[in-house]
Amino acid sequence: MEVKHEELRLLDDVVMRTVANPTASHCWHQMVDLMRRHATPALTLQLEQFLLANVAASGLPGFYRATFLDMLTGRPEYLQQAGQLALSLQPYDADRLITFLQYSWQRVLLDISGRQAFQQRLQELALPAITASLNLWIWQQVQPTQVLKKRLIKQVRKVALIAPFVSNIKHPPTLMALQQAENLRQLGYEVVLYSAQEMLGPDFKHYLGSHSFTPEPQFVTAGWDKYLGQGGQVMTGDTRFSLVQRWKSLLGQVAVFDPDLVMFVGLYAGLAAATYPTRPVLSLGINSLSPMLPADVWLTAQQELDGVQASQWTAAFPASQAYYHSYRVQRPEIKAGHTRSSLGLPQDKLILITLVSESEARIKGDWAVAMLQVLNQHPDVLWLIVGGNGLRPSALQAARAEQVQCVAFCADAVKYLACSDIYINPPMMGGGFAVAEAMALALPALSLQGSDGGDKLGRAAQANLQDYFQTLMLWLHDPDARKTAGLAMQQHFDAYLDLNKAAASLQGACELAVARFHLRMAAQTS
């Protein structure tokens, strides 16, 4: 008790120092650390009200306050305030804007269950406006047309592949970029991978009041040769420098390579934006939304968007053309010898499986309550949750101990898929890769429409939670229905998702990007 009293006295002291120095990030971060240890609903409300009354709502103090209160309360209005403030902060700081952009869309990803709500929320946070302002600032500061000279593009021979951030092969966006490199190389293109490492930098831990940042990852290129070829080149930015310096340096390297096409994988990268004035740009989002980037063509998994020419985010972006390209996932390799017995799984249970990185954030709400009811009605069912720290989510504490088994993240989680009966995807934007891997193994999968997982399933995605649980009940009681559904999903994977079959479609997208680039250049000179 004495320790806690001393800590609360320290919190009082830190709060007053923060009010006196509201632009000092370390003060806000000390409050974060203390509140994470001692927060109660009453203390949280008291601190929120005090900061609202004693810290300015505008400028950098207001931005720190908004990002701190977002962390403290989780209420959506504070992140929205922060987005609007980020646009107005002076002097212009691209590093802070990029940090907010990367943090906030990943933060929202944990709370949003479907694509439409996710896109609307990113609009509310002013992220499209922020990226549009970054584009204009980059074109002014970096002067890309002076570095990467315009020239006639007759055919694609060399591709600059750009990702905002790469780390190691276990990082899904890094792996996704590497897989695209492999597909480009299969077409005979020479490929160099570039990343300014936009989520890192000399001051990246100090840009938000929430003390939220991407931990510096283990940068390991082991295994990359499979995708880039022997001696394949990867060029990353020196994170001792600001982003504008990294963009300038890497753009110079791109100019030396002199690509015929730029392909981007991610949500946004300033380096990719810098290439748009002088090269064809093809973009691919890591979720099922268009990247927030000027591009000639973007690859979509939504067939109904094929051929649509529009700006998907804001009129501040030039219109790009959607190109239907659903190939996203490599067929998983199952190593021999994995059995239920070797994995510590029961032989006599019907196993539901979920692969998820943030089980506490994903397994919650009405859906989790309904899943508990399923378990109560079916004592022969085991729900296996693989990922994160391996702890049981709070929403499932009431489940019988023998009916929920949690396993921490492992790189070969696919071995658990091969020993399960039904794949369960929570209502969320992510999870598409796991759904696709389940499909490849003829494991029937459940996911809602309008999400990454639903896109992989196509017509087999569930329209709503009522349909979702009706289908689950059917599969639980009818082994033949499970098998039929799983085989149909495997056939869908083979025809539409298998990354090994992507080459011809990707070549068509590259050629379309070049054609649209020619139209863009002609319009500028007419």
C-alpha positions as CSV (number, residue, x, y, z in Angstrom):
1,M,0.0,0.0,0.0
2,E,2.8,2.4,0.8
3,V,4.3,1.8,-2.6
4,K,1.0,2.6,-4.3
5,H,0.6,5.7,-2.3
6,E,4.0,6.9,-3.3
7,E,3.3,6.2,-6.9
8,L,0.0,8.2,-6.8
9,R,2.0,11.1,-5.3
10,L,4.4,10.8,-8.2
11,L,1.5,10.8,-10.6
12,D,0.2,14.0,-9.1
13,D,3.6,15.5,-9.5
14,V,4.0,14.4,-13.1
15,V,0.5,15.8,-14.0
16,M,1.5,19.2,-12.7
17,R,4.8,19.1,-14.6
18,T,2.9,18.1,-17.7
19,V,0.5,21.1,-17.3
20,A,3.5,23.4,-16.9
21,N,5.4,21.8,-19.9
22,P,2.7,20.5,-22.2
23,T,5.1,20.2,-25.2
24,A,7.5,18.0,-23.3
25,S,6.7,14.5,-24.5
26,H,8.5,12.7,-21.7
27,C,6.0,14.2,-19.2
28,W,3.1,12.7,-21.1
29,H,4.9,9.4,-21.3
30,Q,5.5,9.3,-17.6
31,M,1.8,9.8,-17.0
32,V,1.1,6.9,-19.4
33,D,3.4,4.5,-17.5
34,L,1.9,5.4,-14.2
35,M,-1.7,5.2,-15.4
36,R,-1.0,1.8,-16.9
37,R,-0.1,0.6,-13.4
38,H,-2.7,2.3,-11.3
39,A,-5.7,3.4,-13.5
40,T,-9.2,3.0,-12.0
41,P,-12.4,4.3,-13.6
42,A,-12.6,7.2,-11.1
43,L,-8.9,8.1,-11.4
44,T,-9.1,8.0,-15.2
45,L,-12.2,10.3,-15.3
46,Q,-10.5,12.7,-12.8
47,L,-7.3,12.9,-14.9
48,E,-9.3,13.3,-18.1
49,Q,-11.3,16.2,-16.8
50,F,-8.2,17.9,-15.2
51,L,-6.3,17.8,-18.5
52,L,-9.2,19.1,-20.5
53,A,-9.5,22.0,-18.2
54,N,-5.8,22.8,-17.8
55,V,-4.0,22.0,-21.2
56,A,-4.7,24.0,-24.3
57,A,-6.8,22.2,-27.0
58,S,-4.8,23.6,-29.9
59,G,-1.2,23.3,-31.2
60,L,1.3,20.7,-30.0
61,P,-0.1,20.7,-26.4
62,G,-3.5,19.8,-27.8
63,F,-2.1,17.1,-30.0
64,Y,-0.2,15.5,-27.1
65,R,-3.4,15.8,-25.0
66,A,-5.6,14.2,-27.7
67,T,-3.2,11.2,-28.3
68,F,-2.8,10.8,-24.5
69,L,-6.6,10.8,-23.9
70,D,-7.1,8.4,-26.7
71,M,-4.8,5.9,-24.9
72,L,-6.4,6.7,-21.6
73,T,-10.1,6.4,-22.5
74,G,-10.2,4.6,-25.8
75,R,-13.0,6.9,-26.9
76,P,-13.0,7.7,-30.7
77,E,-13.3,11.5,-30.5
78,Y,-9.8,12.0,-29.1
79,L,-8.0,10.3,-32.0
80,Q,-10.2,12.3,-34.4
81,Q,-9.1,15.5,-32.6
82,A,-5.5,14.5,-33.0
83,G,-5.9,13.9,-36.7
84,Q,-7.4,17.4,-37.3
85,L,-4.6,19.0,-35.1
86,A,-1.9,17.1,-36.9
87,L,-2.9,18.8,-40.1
88,S,-2.4,22.3,-38.6
89,L,0.8,21.8,-36.6
90,Q,3.6,24.2,-37.6
91,P,6.4,24.0,-38.4
92,Y,5.5,21.1,-40.8
93,D,6.9,17.9,-39.5
94,A,6.6,14.9,-41.9
95,D,8.1,12.5,-39.3
96,R,5.3,13.3,-36.8
97,L,2.6,13.0,-39.4
98,I,3.9,9.6,-40.6
99,T,4.1,8.4,-37.0
100,F,0.5,9.4,-36.4
101,L,-0.6,7.9,-39.7
102,Q,1.0,4.5,-39.0
103,Y,-0.1,4.4,-35.4
104,S,-3.7,5.5,-35.9
105,W,-4.7,3.2,-38.7
106,Q,-3.3,0.2,-36.9
107,R,-5.0,1.4,-33.7
108,V,-8.3,1.6,-35.5
109,L,-7.8,-1.8,-37.1
110,L,-8.1,-3.4,-33.7
111,D,-11.6,-1.9,-33.1
112,I,-13.3,-2.1,-36.5
113,S,-15.1,-5.2,-37.8
114,G,-15.7,-4.3,-41.5
115,R,-14.2,-2.5,-44.5
116,Q,-16.8,0.2,-44.8
117,A,-16.6,1.3,-41.2
118,F,-12.8,1.1,-41.4
119,Q,-12.6,3.3,-44.4
120,Q,-15.0,5.8,-42.8
121,R,-13.0,5.9,-39.6
122,L,-9.8,6.6,-41.5
123,Q,-11.6,9.5,-43.3
124,E,-12.7,10.9,-39.9
125,L,-9.1,10.8,-38.6
126,A,-8.1,13.0,-41.6
127,L,-5.6,10.4,-42.8
128,P,-6.4,10.9,-46.5
129,A,-5.9,14.7,-45.9
130,I,-2.7,14.0,-44.1
131,T,-1.3,11.9,-46.9
132,A,-2.4,14.4,-49.5
133,S,-0.5,17.1,-47.7
134,L,2.5,14.9,-47.4
135,N,2.5,14.3,-51.1
136,L,2.5,18.1,-51.9
137,W,5.2,18.7,-49.3
138,I,7.4,15.9,-50.6
139,W,7.1,17.0,-54.2
140,Q,8.2,20.5,-53.0
141,Q,11.0,19.5,-50.7
142,V,12.5,16.5,-52.5
143,Q,12.0,17.9,-56.0
144,P,11.7,14.4,-57.5
145,T,11.6,15.5,-61.1
146,Q,15.1,16.9,-60.6
147,V,16.3,13.5,-59.3
148,L,14.4,10.8,-61.1
149,K,14.2,12.1,-64.7
150,K,11.2,11.6,-66.9
151,R,11.8,9.3,-69.9
152,L,9.9,7.3,-72.4
153,I,8.8,3.9,-71.0
154,K,8.4,1.4,-73.8
155,Q,8.2,-1.8,-71.8
156,V,8.8,-3.1,-68.3
157,R,12.2,-4.5,-67.6
158,K,13.1,-3.1,-64.2
159,V,10.8,-2.6,-61.2
160,A,11.5,-0.6,-58.1
161,L,9.4,-2.3,-55.3
162,I,8.7,0.0,-52.4
163,A,7.4,-0.8,-48.9
164,P,7.1,1.7,-46.0
165,F,8.8,-0.7,-43.5
166,V,10.5,-4.0,-43.7
167,S,11.9,-6.1,-40.9
168,N,12.0,-9.9,-41.2
169,I,10.2,-12.7,-42.9
170,K,7.9,-13.3,-39.9
171,H,6.5,-9.7,-40.4
172,P,3.4,-10.2,-42.7
173,P,3.7,-6.9,-44.6
174,T,7.4,-7.7,-45.2
175,L,6.6,-11.1,-46.4
176,M,3.9,-9.7,-48.7
177,A,6.4,-7.3,-50.3
178,L,8.9,-10.1,-50.8
179,Q,6.2,-12.3,-52.4
180,Q,5.4,-9.6,-54.9
181,A,9.2,-9.4,-55.7
182,E,9.2,-13.1,-56.5
183,N,6.2,-12.8,-58.8
184,L,7.8,-9.8,-60.6
185,R,11.0,-11.8,-61.1
186,Q,9.0,-14.7,-62.5
187,L,7.9,-12.3,-65.3
188,G,11.6,-11.7,-66.1
189,Y,11.7,-8.3,-64.4
190,E,14.8,-7.1,-62.5
191,V,13.6,-6.0,-59.0
192,V,15.2,-3.9,-56.3
193,L,13.4,-3.5,-52.9
194,Y,13.4,-0.1,-51.3
195,S,12.2,1.0,-47.8
196,A,12.7,4.3,-46.0
197,Q,11.7,2.5,-42.8
198,E,9.1,5.1,-42.2
199,M,7.9,3.8,-38.8
200,L,11.4,4.4,-37.3
201,G,13.6,7.4,-36.9
202,P,15.7,9.4,-34.5
203,D,12.7,10.8,-32.5
204,F,9.9,8.4,-33.3
205,K,9.2,7.6,-29.7
206,H,8.4,11.2,-28.9
207,Y,5.9,12.2,-31.5
208,L,2.7,11.0,-29.7
209,G,1.4,11.7,-26.2
210,S,0.3,8.1,-25.9
211,H,3.9,6.8,-25.8
212,S,2.9,4.5,-28.7
213,F,5.5,3.5,-31.2
214,T,6.7,0.5,-33.2
215,P,9.4,-1.3,-31.3
216,E,12.6,-1.5,-33.3
217,P,12.3,-4.9,-34.9
218,Q,15.0,-7.5,-35.5
219,F,16.1,-6.8,-39.0
220,V,16.9,-10.2,-40.5
221,T,17.2,-10.9,-44.3
222,A,17.6,-14.6,-43.8
223,G,15.3,-16.4,-46.3
224,W,14.9,-13.4,-48.5
225,D,17.0,-14.9,-51.4
226,K,14.0,-17.2,-52.2
227,Y,12.0,-14.1,-53.2
228,L,14.7,-11.7,-54.4
229,G,17.1,-14.2,-56.0
230,Q,20.7,-14.7,-55.1
231,G,22.3,-11.3,-54.5
232,G,18.9,-9.6,-54.7
233,Q,19.2,-6.0,-53.6
234,V,17.4,-4.4,-50.6
235,M,18.0,-0.7,-49.8
236,T,16.8,0.8,-46.6
237,G,16.9,4.3,-45.2
238,D,19.4,5.3,-42.5
239,T,17.1,5.8,-39.5
240,R,19.5,8.2,-37.8
241,F,18.2,10.8,-40.3
242,S,14.8,12.5,-40.7
243,L,12.4,11.1,-43.3
244,V,13.0,13.8,-45.8
245,Q,16.7,13.0,-45.8
246,R,16.0,9.3,-46.2
247,W,13.5,10.0,-49.1
248,K,16.1,12.1,-50.9
249,S,18.9,9.6,-50.4
250,L,16.8,6.6,-51.5
251,L,15.2,8.5,-54.5
252,G,18.8,9.0,-55.7
253,Q,19.3,5.3,-55.5
254,V,16.1,4.6,-57.4
255,A,17.3,7.1,-60.1
256,V,20.6,5.1,-60.4
257,F,18.5,1.9,-60.9
258,D,16.3,3.8,-63.4
259,P,13.2,1.6,-63.1
260,D,10.5,1.3,-65.8
261,L,7.8,0.9,-63.1
262,V,7.3,1.4,-59.4
263,M,5.3,-1.1,-57.4
264,F,4.2,-0.1,-53.9
265,V,2.9,-2.5,-51.1
266,G,1.3,-1.0,-48.0
267,L,-0.9,1.9,-47.0
268,Y,1.4,4.9,-47.7
269,A,5.1,5.6,-48.3
270,G,6.6,9.0,-49.0
271,L,9.2,7.4,-51.2
272,A,6.5,5.9,-53.5
273,A,4.7,9.2,-53.7
274,A,8.0,10.9,-54.7
275,T,8.3,8.6,-57.8
276,Y,4.7,9.3,-59.1
277,P,5.6,12.5,-61.1
278,T,8.0,10.6,-63.4
279,R,7.2,6.9,-63.3
280,P,4.2,4.5,-63.7
281,V,3.0,3.4,-60.2
282,L,1.2,0.2,-59.4
283,S,0.0,-0.1,-55.8
284,L,-1.2,-3.0,-53.6
285,G,-2.8,-2.5,-50.1
286,I,-2.0,-4.8,-47.2
287,N,-5.7,-4.6,-46.3
288,S,-8.5,-4.7,-48.8
289,L,-8.6,-0.9,-49.3
290,S,-6.8,1.1,-51.8
291,P,-3.5,2.5,-50.6
292,M,-3.5,6.3,-49.7
293,L,-1.1,7.0,-52.5
294,P,-1.2,8.5,-56.0
295,A,-1.0,5.6,-58.4
296,D,-1.9,4.8,-62.0
297,V,-3.3,1.4,-61.1
298,W,-4.2,-0.3,-57.8
299,L,-4.7,-4.0,-57.3
300,T,-8.1,-4.9,-55.8
301,A,-9.6,-8.2,-54.5
302,Q,-13.1,-6.9,-55.1
303,Q,-14.2,-8.0,-58.5
304,E,-17.0,-5.4,-58.7
305,L,-14.4,-2.6,-58.7
306,D,-12.5,-3.9,-61.7
307,G,-11.9,-1.1,-64.2
308,V,-13.3,1.7,-61.9
309,Q,-11.3,4.9,-62.4
310,A,-11.6,7.0,-59.3
311,S,-9.9,8.4,-56.3
312,Q,-10.8,6.0,-53.5
313,W,-10.0,8.4,-50.7
314,T,-10.2,12.1,-51.6
315,A,-10.3,14.4,-54.6
316,A,-6.8,15.6,-53.6
317,F,-5.5,12.3,-55.1
318,P,-5.5,11.7,-58.9
319,A,-7.8,9.0,-60.1
320,S,-6.4,5.5,-60.3
321,Q,-7.8,2.5,-62.1
322,A,-8.8,-0.6,-60.0
323,Y,-7.5,-3.8,-61.5
324,Y,-9.0,-7.1,-60.2
325,H,-6.1,-9.2,-58.9
326,S,-7.1,-11.6,-56.1
327,Y,-3.9,-13.7,-55.9
328,R,-2.6,-13.0,-52.4
329,V,-1.4,-16.1,-50.5
330,Q,1.1,-18.8,-51.1
331,R,-0.1,-22.4,-50.6
332,P,1.0,-23.4,-47.1
333,E,3.6,-26.1,-46.7
334,I,2.7,-28.7,-44.1
335,K,5.7,-30.5,-42.6
336,A,5.3,-34.3,-42.1
337,G,4.9,-35.7,-38.6
338,H,2.4,-33.2,-37.1
339,T,-0.5,-34.9,-35.5
340,R,-3.0,-34.0,-32.8
341,S,-1.1,-36.1,-30.4
342,S,2.3,-34.5,-31.2
343,L,0.7,-31.0,-30.8
344,G,-1.0,-31.9,-27.5
345,L,-4.5,-31.8,-28.9
346,P,-7.3,-34.2,-27.9
347,Q,-8.3,-36.9,-30.4
348,D,-12.0,-37.0,-29.4
349,K,-12.8,-33.3,-29.8
350,L,-14.2,-31.3,-32.7
351,I,-11.6,-28.5,-33.0
352,L,-12.4,-24.9,-34.0
353,I,-9.3,-22.8,-34.7
354,T,-8.6,-19.1,-34.8
355,L,-5.2,-17.5,-35.7
356,V,-5.0,-14.0,-34.4
357,S,-2.2,-11.6,-33.3
358,E,-4.3,-9.6,-30.7
359,S,-6.8,-12.1,-29.2
360,E,-7.8,-9.7,-26.4
361,A,-8.8,-7.0,-28.9
362,R,-10.3,-9.3,-31.5
363,I,-12.3,-11.8,-29.4
364,K,-14.9,-9.6,-27.7
365,G,-18.4,-8.3,-27.7
366,D,-21.6,-10.0,-28.9
367,W,-19.6,-12.3,-31.1
368,A,-17.6,-13.7,-28.2
369,V,-20.8,-14.1,-26.1
370,A,-22.3,-16.1,-28.9
371,M,-19.2,-18.2,-29.2
372,L,-19.4,-19.0,-25.5
373,Q,-23.0,-20.2,-26.0
374,V,-21.7,-22.5,-28.8
375,L,-19.2,-24.0,-26.4
376,N,-21.8,-24.4,-23.7
377,Q,-24.1,-26.3,-26.0
378,H,-21.3,-28.5,-27.5
379,P,-19.1,-29.9,-24.7
380,D,-17.3,-32.0,-27.4
381,V,-15.9,-28.8,-29.0
382,L,-12.5,-27.4,-28.3
383,W,-11.6,-23.8,-29.5
384,L,-7.9,-23.5,-30.2
385,I,-6.7,-19.9,-30.3
386,V,-3.2,-19.4,-31.7
387,G,-1.2,-16.2,-31.6
388,G,-0.2,-13.3,-29.4
389,N,1.0,-14.1,-25.9
390,G,-1.1,-17.3,-25.6
391,L,-3.3,-16.0,-22.8
392,R,-7.0,-16.6,-22.7
393,P,-9.0,-13.5,-23.7
394,S,-11.0,-11.8,-21.0
395,A,-14.2,-12.4,-22.9
396,L,-13.7,-16.2,-22.6
397,Q,-13.0,-16.4,-18.9
398,A,-16.3,-18.1,-18.3
399,A,-15.6,-21.0,-20.7
400,R,-14.7,-24.4,-19.4
401,A,-11.0,-24.9,-19.0
402,E,-11.0,-27.9,-21.3
403,Q,-12.9,-26.1,-24.1
404,V,-10.5,-23.2,-24.8
405,Q,-6.8,-23.8,-25.4
406,C,-4.5,-20.8,-26.2
407,V,-1.1,-21.1,-27.8
408,A,1.4,-18.3,-28.2
409,F,2.5,-17.1,-31.6
410,C,4.6,-19.5,-33.6
411,A,6.0,-19.1,-37.1
412,D,4.6,-22.5,-38.2
413,A,1.0,-22.1,-36.9
414,V,-0.2,-23.8,-40.1
415,K,0.5,-27.1,-38.4
416,Y,-2.5,-26.4,-36.1
417,L,-4.7,-25.7,-39.1
418,A,-4.0,-29.1,-40.5
419,C,-5.2,-30.8,-37.3
420,S,-8.4,-28.8,-36.9
421,D,-12.0,-29.1,-38.2
422,I,-13.3,-25.5,-38.7
423,Y,-11.6,-22.2,-39.1
424,I,-13.3,-19.3,-37.1
425,N,-12.4,-15.7,-38.1
426,P,-13.6,-13.0,-35.7
427,P,-15.6,-10.0,-37.1
428,M,-12.6,-7.9,-38.0
429,M,-10.7,-6.4,-40.9
430,G,-7.6,-8.6,-40.7
431,G,-7.3,-12.4,-40.7
432,G,-7.5,-12.8,-44.5
433,F,-4.2,-14.7,-44.8
434,A,-5.2,-17.2,-42.2
435,V,-8.6,-17.7,-43.8
436,A,-6.9,-18.3,-47.2
437,E,-4.5,-20.8,-45.7
438,A,-7.4,-22.7,-44.1
439,M,-9.1,-22.7,-47.5
440,A,-6.0,-24.1,-49.2
441,L,-6.1,-27.1,-46.7
442,A,-9.8,-27.7,-47.4
443,L,-10.6,-26.5,-43.9
444,P,-14.1,-24.8,-44.0
445,A,-13.8,-21.2,-42.8
446,L,-16.2,-18.7,-41.4
447,S,-15.8,-14.9,-42.0
448,L,-18.1,-12.0,-42.5
449,Q,-18.5,-10.2,-45.8
450,G,-16.9,-6.8,-46.3
451,S,-13.6,-7.7,-44.6
452,D,-10.2,-9.1,-45.5
453,G,-11.3,-12.7,-44.6
454,G,-14.6,-12.3,-46.3
455,D,-12.9,-11.2,-49.5
456,K,-10.9,-14.4,-49.6
457,L,-14.1,-16.5,-49.2
458,G,-16.0,-14.7,-52.0
459,R,-19.6,-15.9,-52.1
460,A,-19.0,-18.2,-49.2
461,A,-18.5,-15.3,-46.8
462,Q,-21.4,-14.8,-44.3
463,A,-23.7,-11.8,-44.7
464,N,-24.3,-11.3,-41.0
465,L,-23.7,-12.9,-37.6
466,Q,-27.0,-14.8,-37.8
467,D,-25.9,-16.5,-41.0
468,Y,-22.5,-17.0,-39.5
469,F,-23.7,-19.0,-36.5
470,Q,-26.3,-20.9,-38.5
471,T,-23.5,-22.1,-40.8
472,L,-21.4,-22.9,-37.8
473,M,-24.2,-25.0,-36.3
474,L,-24.6,-26.9,-39.6
475,W,-20.9,-27.7,-39.8
476,L,-20.8,-28.8,-36.1
477,H,-23.6,-31.3,-36.7
478,D,-23.0,-32.5,-40.3
479,P,-19.5,-33.8,-41.1
480,D,-20.5,-34.2,-44.8
481,A,-21.5,-30.5,-45.0
482,R,-18.1,-29.5,-43.5
483,K,-16.3,-31.6,-46.0
484,T,-18.2,-30.3,-48.9
485,A,-17.7,-26.7,-47.9
486,G,-14.0,-27.2,-47.3
487,L,-13.5,-28.8,-50.7
488,A,-15.4,-25.9,-52.4
489,M,-13.2,-23.4,-50.6
490,Q,-10.0,-25.3,-51.6
491,Q,-11.1,-25.1,-55.2
492,H,-11.8,-21.3,-54.8
493,F,-8.3,-20.9,-53.4
494,D,-6.8,-22.8,-56.3
495,A,-8.6,-20.6,-58.9
496,Y,-8.5,-17.2,-57.3
497,L,-6.0,-16.9,-54.4
498,D,-3.0,-19.0,-55.1
499,L,0.0,-16.6,-55.4
500,N,1.8,-19.1,-57.6
501,K,-0.7,-18.4,-60.3
502,A,-0.5,-14.6,-60.1
503,A,2.1,-13.9,-62.8
504,A,-0.1,-13.4,-65.9
505,S,-2.5,-11.1,-64.0
506,L,0.3,-9.1,-62.5
507,Q,1.9,-8.6,-65.9
508,G,-1.4,-7.3,-67.2
509,A,-1.5,-4.8,-64.3
510,C,2.0,-3.6,-64.9
511,E,1.2,-3.1,-68.6
512,L,-1.9,-1.2,-67.8
513,A,0.0,1.0,-65.3
514,V,2.4,1.9,-68.1
515,A,-0.4,2.7,-70.5
516,R,-2.1,4.9,-68.0
517,F,1.2,6.6,-67.3
518,H,1.5,7.5,-71.0
519,L,-2.0,9.1,-70.9
520,R,-1.0,11.0,-67.8
521,M,2.1,12.4,-69.3
522,A,0.3,13.2,-72.6
523,A,-2.3,15.2,-70.6
524,Q,0.4,17.2,-69.0
525,T,1.9,18.3,-72.3
526,S,-1.4,18.9,-74.2
